[in-house]
Amino acid sequence: MGKTISGQWWELYRSTRLNQVVEQAIANNPSLTEARATLAQARQAILQAQGAYYPQFDVNASAQRQRTSGLGGGSPATSNLYSVGAMVSYNFDFFGGTRRQVEQEAALADYQYYQLAAAYLTLTGNAVTQAINIASISQQIITVQNIIADDEKNLKLVRLKFKGGKAARSDVLTAESQLANDRVALPPLRQQLRVAEHALLIATGKFPGSGTAPEFDLGELSLPVELPLIIPSQLVHQRPDILAAEAQLHAKSAAIGVAASQIIQASRYPLRLAVNP
């Protein structure tokens, strides 16, 4: 009770081929790569905002070349003037603006993390779904082909009986109609199989027609022996889109705090300590 589902949930099917396909989809998907880069950028923004907690150092350097006329008719002199200065400043966070800014950046990073988790879950779920579709449709095609083979045998027997006078013409027509109806079911299944194969190729980062989708058999996909038990409300709260919405709301709340601190600070003199060593 209360167990969480593993991030590699597809491994519960205990299929090596399925594991390989999902790993290939994760490695070749550009959306995940973009989401990872966005998350890394958001985490760097946290570090940048946290830098306001510490003193800020600034160094200024300048160089000037001066030419002075000679005294008493002497020769003019040229001299170089160098100056180096350093400044240390610290912003007292009396109104909580810096703290709320860091809080906002952390919430935005959480939002990007859950966006990545949602893309990850969508991609892996789509790859597994298409693999199961391929296995299911392939099995249906085999079943229909076996039925058609039986219909053909039955039609031959009925025709032989008809020639021998042991069957009516209506029996032959019925057998022919049954064979025709079962043959009609085969092309749509083959079309569905091609659609599922193309979708799986796209999920693994390939173009349809650029390769052959792996074959799957329902016999090699084992259902999990034990499913984790969890309260429905807890299961829903694990959804990345819901967690992303909560993080986005948190970021907006922190942004209100940043704006409020700026308004309060603008009504007074800024409190800043500056030291020139």
C-alpha positions as semicolon CSV with decimal commas, in nm:
position;residue;x (nm);y (nm);z (nm)
1;M;0,000;0,000;0,000
2;G;0,136;0,340;-0,093
3;K;0,412;0,209;-0,321
4;T;0,520;0,432;-0,607
5;I;0,558;0,314;-0,964
6;S;0,914;0,289;-1,092
7;G;1,036;0,543;-1,346
8;Q;1,127;0,248;-1,571
9;W;0,774;0,110;-1,546
10;W;0,793;-0,064;-1,885
11;E;1,041;-0,312;-1,738
12;L;0,746;-0,469;-1,554
13;Y;0,653;-0,635;-1,885
14;R;0,985;-0,826;-1,871
15;S;1,057;-0,789;-2,242
16;T;1,415;-0,727;-2,350
17;R;1,305;-0,609;-2,692
18;L;1,059;-0,363;-2,540
19;N;1,328;-0,228;-2,307
20;Q;1,560;-0,170;-2,603
21;V;1,292;0,013;-2,800
22;V;1,203;0,244;-2,511
23;E;1,571;0,321;-2,439
24;Q;1,620;0,403;-2,806
25;A;1,319;0,634;-2,800
26;I;1,454;0,817;-2,495
27;A;1,800;0,856;-2,649
28;N;1,680;0,984;-2,989
29;N;1,395;1,215;-2,891
30;P;1,474;1,586;-2,950
31;S;1,195;1,705;-2,720
32;L;1,362;1,542;-2,419
33;T;1,697;1,695;-2,514
34;E;1,541;2,040;-2,534
35;A;1,357;1,990;-2,204
36;R;1,681;1,883;-2,031
37;A;1,859;2,195;-2,160
38;T;1,574;2,418;-2,040
39;L;1,587;2,255;-1,697
40;A;1,964;2,310;-1,674
41;Q;1,912;2,676;-1,764
42;A;1,645;2,712;-1,494
43;R;1,875;2,562;-1,231
44;Q;2,149;2,806;-1,327
45;A;1,899;3,088;-1,275
46;I;1,858;2,970;-0,913
47;L;2,231;2,999;-0,855
48;Q;2,233;3,344;-1,010
49;A;1,949;3,460;-0,784
50;Q;2,120;3,312;-0,477
51;G;2,427;3,523;-0,555
52;A;2,241;3,826;-0,418
53;Y;2,278;3,677;-0,069
54;Y;2,653;3,745;-0,077
55;P;2,862;4,062;-0,105
56;Q;2,925;4,187;-0,457
57;F;3,281;4,273;-0,555
58;D;3,369;4,515;-0,834
59;V;3,714;4,626;-0,951
60;N;3,775;4,936;-1,161
61;A;4,103;5,014;-1,334
62;S;4,201;5,304;-1,559
63;A;4,514;5,439;-1,727
64;Q;4,585;5,792;-1,853
65;R;4,877;5,944;-2,035
66;Q;4,949;6,310;-1,948
67;R;5,175;6,564;-2,114
68;T;5,280;6,869;-1,915
69;S;5,468;7,174;-2,038
70;G;5,818;7,229;-1,897
71;L;5,863;7,480;-1,621
72;G;6,082;7,782;-1,694
73;G;6,112;7,700;-2,060
74;G;6,220;7,345;-1,998
75;S;6,125;7,049;-2,214
76;P;5,769;6,915;-2,183
77;A;5,727;6,597;-1,979
78;T;5,505;6,295;-2,043
79;S;5,379;6,079;-1,761
80;N;5,146;5,783;-1,716
81;L;4,875;5,784;-1,449
82;Y;4,734;5,451;-1,332
83;S;4,446;5,405;-1,088
84;V;4,295;5,089;-0,945
85;G;3,993;5,079;-0,718
86;A;3,775;4,810;-0,569
87;M;3,420;4,825;-0,436
88;V;3,235;4,584;-0,213
89;S;2,857;4,619;-0,195
90;Y;2,591;4,427;-0,005
91;N;2,217;4,447;-0,045
92;F;2,032;4,406;0,284
93;D;1,726;4,193;0,212
94;F;1,506;4,362;0,472
95;F;1,192;4,333;0,261
96;G;1,242;3,972;0,143
97;G;1,277;4,054;-0,226
98;T;1,588;3,844;-0,274
99;R;1,441;3,552;-0,082
100;R;1,122;3,557;-0,288
101;Q;1,326;3,591;-0,609
102;V;1,519;3,275;-0,521
103;E;1,191;3,108;-0,432
104;Q;1,046;3,207;-0,770
105;E;1,344;3,072;-0,964
106;A;1,330;2,745;-0,766
107;A;0,960;2,707;-0,846
108;L;1,028;2,774;-1,215
109;A;1,299;2,507;-1,208
110;D;1,048;2,266;-1,053
111;Y;0,805;2,354;-1,331
112;Q;1,064;2,272;-1,596
113;Y;1,146;1,947;-1,418
114;Y;0,784;1,835;-1,423
115;Q;0,756;1,943;-1,786
116;L;1,050;1,712;-1,860
117;A;0,883;1,434;-1,660
118;A;0,561;1,481;-1,858
119;A;0,747;1,462;-2,190
120;Y;0,933;1,156;-2,064
121;L;0,611;0,983;-1,959
122;T;0,433;1,072;-2,283
123;L;0,719;0,941;-2,495
124;T;0,767;0,614;-2,308
125;G;0,391;0,557;-2,285
126;N;0,352;0,611;-2,658
127;A;0,638;0,372;-2,740
128;V;0,498;0,098;-2,515
129;T;0,144;0,152;-2,646
130;Q;0,255;0,117;-3,007
131;A;0,459;-0,194;-2,923
132;I;0,153;-0,353;-2,761
133;N;-0,059;-0,246;-3,060
134;I;0,186;-0,415;-3,296
135;A;0,175;-0,734;-3,091
136;S;-0,205;-0,727;-3,064
137;I;-0,273;-0,649;-3,431
138;S;-0,017;-0,907;-3,544
139;Q;-0,196;-1,169;-3,338
140;Q;-0,531;-1,062;-3,484
141;I;-0,389;-1,092;-3,836
142;I;-0,265;-1,444;-3,762
143;T;-0,606;-1,537;-3,621
144;V;-0,791;-1,399;-3,924
145;Q;-0,550;-1,576;-4,160
146;N;-0,617;-1,905;-3,980
147;I;-0,992;-1,842;-4,006
148;I;-0,957;-1,770;-4,378
149;A;-0,758;-2,092;-4,424
150;D;-1,037;-2,284;-4,248
151;D;-1,297;-2,109;-4,465
152;E;-1,110;-2,211;-4,779
153;K;-1,097;-2,574;-4,664
154;N;-1,464;-2,563;-4,574
155;L;-1,552;-2,417;-4,915
156;K;-1,363;-2,695;-5,092
157;L;-1,549;-2,959;-4,891
158;V;-1,887;-2,798;-4,955
159;R;-1,816;-2,779;-5,327
160;L;-1,717;-3,146;-5,333
161;K;-2,038;-3,232;-5,151
162;F;-2,235;-3,018;-5,394
163;K;-2,080;-3,198;-5,690
164;G;-2,162;-3,529;-5,522
165;G;-2,519;-3,420;-5,466
166;K;-2,487;-3,417;-5,088
167;A;-2,511;-3,039;-5,043
168;A;-2,741;-2,769;-5,173
169;R;-2,637;-2,471;-5,381
170;S;-2,723;-2,245;-5,087
171;D;-2,457;-2,419;-4,877
172;V;-2,195;-2,329;-5,137
173;L;-2,312;-1,967;-5,145
174;T;-2,303;-1,951;-4,765
175;A;-1,946;-2,087;-4,756
176;E;-1,836;-1,841;-5,026
177;S;-2,000;-1,550;-4,841
178;Q;-1,829;-1,647;-4,516
179;L;-1,490;-1,661;-4,689
180;A;-1,544;-1,321;-4,853
181;N;-1,649;-1,160;-4,525
182;D;-1,343;-1,292;-4,340
183;R;-1,110;-1,178;-4,620
184;V;-1,251;-0,824;-4,593
185;A;-1,133;-0,805;-4,231
186;L;-0,768;-0,861;-4,324
187;P;-0,675;-0,536;-4,515
188;P;-0,788;-0,300;-4,235
189;L;-0,580;-0,495;-3,984
190;R;-0,275;-0,472;-4,207
191;Q;-0,332;-0,098;-4,242
192;Q;-0,356;-0,062;-3,864
193;L;-0,033;-0,257;-3,829
194;R;0,150;-0,023;-4,068
195;V;0,020;0,280;-3,877
196;A;0,142;0,135;-3,546
197;E;0,481;0,048;-3,697
198;H;0,523;0,400;-3,838
199;A;0,424;0,552;-3,504
200;L;0,683;0,337;-3,325
201;L;0,952;0,437;-3,574
202;I;0,870;0,805;-3,513
203;A;0,883;0,749;-3,137
204;T;1,232;0,602;-3,169
205;G;1,357;0,899;-3,371
206;K;1,327;0,749;-3,720
207;F;1,129;0,843;-4,027
208;P;0,860;0,607;-4,155
209;G;1,008;0,401;-4,437
210;S;1,365;0,455;-4,318
211;G;1,371;0,123;-4,138
212;T;1,168;-0,170;-4,017
213;A;0,986;-0,154;-3,688
214;P;1,063;-0,436;-3,446
215;E;0,817;-0,720;-3,425
216;F;0,640;-0,796;-3,100
217;D;0,454;-1,100;-2,980
218;L;0,195;-1,096;-2,706
219;G;0,357;-1,410;-2,569
220;E;0,677;-1,222;-2,484
221;L;0,496;-0,946;-2,294
222;S;0,426;-1,059;-1,939
223;L;0,184;-0,868;-1,722
224;P;0,317;-0,752;-1,383
225;V;0,268;-1,011;-1,111
226;E;0,198;-0,747;-0,846
227;L;0,064;-0,401;-0,903
228;P;0,144;-0,126;-0,650
229;L;-0,160;-0,030;-0,443
230;I;-0,213;0,341;-0,403
231;I;-0,497;0,574;-0,309
232;P;-0,651;0,727;-0,625
233;S;-0,595;1,083;-0,500
234;Q;-0,226;1,008;-0,445
235;L;-0,199;0,852;-0,791
236;V;-0,353;1,161;-0,951
237;H;-0,120;1,389;-0,753
238;Q;0,179;1,209;-0,906
239;R;0,082;1,326;-1,254
240;P;0,355;1,558;-1,390
241;D;0,105;1,801;-1,540
242;I;-0,064;1,855;-1,202
243;L;0,271;1,897;-1,027
244;A;0,380;2,139;-1,301
245;A;0,064;2,345;-1,247
246;E;0,136;2,359;-0,873
247;A;0,494;2,471;-0,938
248;Q;0,373;2,738;-1,179
249;L;0,127;2,866;-0,918
250;H;0,408;2,872;-0,661
251;A;0,626;3,076;-0,900
252;K;0,348;3,330;-0,955
253;S;0,295;3,361;-0,579
254;A;0,667;3,426;-0,531
255;A;0,659;3,683;-0,813
256;I;0,388;3,872;-0,621
257;G;0,618;3,873;-0,319
258;V;0,905;4,013;-0,529
259;A;0,682;4,290;-0,665
260;A;0,554;4,374;-0,317
261;S;0,907;4,403;-0,177
262;Q;1,005;4,634;-0,463
263;I;0,708;4,857;-0,395
264;I;0,793;4,877;-0,025
265;Q;1,160;4,941;-0,095
266;A;1,082;5,209;-0,354
267;S;0,892;5,406;-0,090
268;R;1,209;5,435;0,121
269;Y;1,577;5,493;0,066
270;P;1,755;5,181;-0,059
271;L;1,961;5,025;0,218
272;R;2,296;4,934;0,064
273;L;2,638;4,911;0,223
274;A;2,933;5,005;0,006
275;V;3,296;4,993;0,115
276;N;3,590;5,127;-0,081
277;P;3,901;4,947;0,039
